[in-house]
């Protein structure tokens, strides 16, 4: 079971802008954030021409096939704490998928949702710091909903999937969107509750696709190998090295190591 946070007046989605086509929902929300937009502003597009994932990778965003959503958060977190947002978003997506399709997904650090090992959803959080605190964060979610295998580029067909492919039937995108907004608000209400964060960590680790597996973490020219031992309450990865030392890694390129 994926735990909710504490109910509160909805923040996320208090203002929703629906667009036909946009280059990137994250880029647009960031522009409005810099102009002083209120927390909770949410943009949803039918299509993105320049959707992005982590490390500026392209996020394939065909028309009417997926959910392409970005929301503006002003969470009063330090830079060190900001990783908790990816954790929260991952749990909200997993909960929304479970409640609308009954599918059980797995999670890959730091920001991917998988079904049977294939990527179903990606999350991109882009923050702006002011004096060591986040002045705002733009949380982007790209969820594959009704793509068929032939809809994916050749290079993605063996490692991507959609709710439609997983369920064997078309899935109502609006229903998934409403469920996601509901679970985002429930979880966001517990963001500053330390006890709730510990519960999120436990649930995330229960759904993790690679707990206790050998991994490689790359940061520039540095490569760290070890066993993935979970995450801390800020969403940073815990990697145990052969020496027995456990490193706390807040960012990096992540891959499984062949056993």
N, C-alpha and C positions, 0 to 999 in steps of 0.2 A: 504494500500500500504506500502511495506517495502522499506525504503529509501536507496539509494546507498550512498556511500561516494563520494569523489572527484576522478575523473579518474587520473591515474598516470601510469608510466611505471610498468608493472606487476612485482611484487616481488615474491609472492607465486607461486611456481611451475616453477620458472625460470630453475630449474633442478628437473626432476621427475625420480624417480627410481621405476620401477615396479618389484615386487617380487612375486614368486609363493606362497611361504609359509614362514612365519616368526613367531617367538614367540609373539612379540609385536612390532608394528610399532613405538609406542612411545619410547620404550626402545632402539630401533635401532637408531632413530633420536637423542635421547639424547646422545648416545655414540659418534655420529658424531659431535654433537654440542660441546661436551667437547674437541673434537679433532680440533675444529676451523672451522667447516663447515660454508659456507656462508648462510646468511638469505635467506629463500625461498625454501631451500632444502625440497623436498616433497617425501615421501615414500608411495606407495600404494601396498597393498598385496591382493592376491586372497583369502587368508586364514590366520587366526592367531591361533596359538596353545595355546597362553596364553594372549589373549586380556584382557585388564583391564579397569575398569571404576573407578569412585570415590571410595575412601576408600578401594582400592584394591579389589573391587568386580570383579568377572569374567564377561567379555563381550563376549557373545556367538558369534563366528565368523566363521560360516560354509563356506565351499569352494564355491566361485562363487555366493554367495547369497546376500552379502552385500558390502558396500563400507567401507573399512578399511584404513584410511588415516591419516598420521601425517605430519605436516609441522613445520619447524624451523623458529621461529620469534625472532628478536632482536629489540624490540620495544622501548627501552629507557623509561620504565615506572618505577615508584616506586612500592614497594611492596603493598602499599595502593591502587594504581591505577590498579593493575594487574587484578582485577575482570572484568574490561571492556573488556578483551579478550573473556571471556565466553559469554558475552552479544553480542559482535560483531560476534562471530562464530555462535551463535544461530540464529541471524538474517540472516546471509549468508545462512545457511542450509534451513531456512524457505523460503527464496526467491528462492533458487534453486529448492526446491520441488514445489513451486507454479508455477514457470515458465516452468517446465517440465511435471507436472502432473495435474495442476490446483487445487490441493488439498490445503485446508486451514488448517494449523496446529496450535496448541497452544503451549505455552512455559511454562515450569515449572522451577522455580528457584532451583539451579543456572545454570543447564546445560542440561536439558532434552527437547526434542521435542516430542510432543504427537499428536496422531490423535484419536479423540473420546475417550480420556482418557487413551489410551494405548500407551506405550512407543515405539516410532519409531526410535529415534536417541539419542545417548548420546555423551557428549563432555568431554574430559579430558585435562586440561591444567596443565602442570608441569613446574615450573619455577626454575631458578637458580639465586640466589641473589649475588651481589657483591657490598658491601658498600651501601646497601639500595636500589640499582637499580637492575632491572632484567638484567642480562648479556645475558640471552636468555630464551625463553619459547618454549616448545614443545606442539603444539596444536593437539590433537588427536580427530578424528571424526569417530564414528561407526554408520552407517546408514543402517537399515534393508531395503533391496530393494526387493528381489524376494523370500523371505521365504514364505512357506505355513505354516498353523497352525501346521501340524504334524512335521515340521522341528524344532520347538522350544522344548526345554526340558519341561516336564510336569509342572514344577514349574513356567514357564514363559508364558504359553499359555493364561492365563486369563488376563495378564497385558502387553503383547507385541503385536506388529503388524508390518507390512511391507508395503511398497508402493504397492506391488502386491496385498496384501489383501485389502488395502484401495481402490485401483483403480478397482479391479476385473479383472486385466489383467497383463501380464508380463511387466516390465518396463526396458528400456534400461539403464543399469548401466553406460555405457560410457557417454551417454547424460547427466545424472545427475551429473557425475563427472566434466565434462566440465563446466556445469552451475555453480556448486559449486565453482570451481576455479575462474571463472569470478567474481562472487559476493564477494568472499573473497577478491580479489584484489581491487574491488571498495570500499568496506567498510574499508579495511586496510588503504587506502589512506586518510581517514578522522579521523584516530585514535587520532591525536593530535589537532584536531579542536574542541574546547569546544562547539561551536554551533551545530556541527554535533553530538557530544555525547548526547546533550540534545534531539535532534531529535530521536536518537536511543532509548533513555530511553522511550520517549513517545510511539514509535512504539512497543517496547518490552512490555510495559504495556498494550497496546491495544490487544496484542496477548496472554497475560498472562492467564493461565487457573485457577488461584486462587486469583485474585485481590479481596481485601476486605473480604476474607474468613478467618475463624479461623484456625490458624496453630500452630504447636509445633516445636520449634527449639531446638535441643539437641547438646550440646557441652560437651563431657565427661559426668560428672555426673550432669551437669547443664541443666535444661529444662525450656525453656522460651515459654509462651503461649501468644497469642495475635492475632490481625488482620493484615493480610499481606497488607501493604499500597503501595507496589511498590519497586522500586530500586533507588539508587542515580546514579550519573554519573560515578561512579567507579564500578557499578554493585552490591554493597552491598545491602542487604535486609533491608527494613524499616518495623518494626513490632511494632504496637501500642498496648500497654498494657492496662489493665483495668483502671489504674491510669490516663490514657491519655498521659503518656510519650511514646515517640517513640524511639525505640532502633535501632541502625545501626549495622547490623550483617554481617560481611564479610565472615563468613564460618559457617558450622554446618550441622547437619543432619536435614533434612526438611521433615515434613509430615503434611497432613491436619488433623485438629481436628474434631471429630464428633460433629455436632451441637446439 
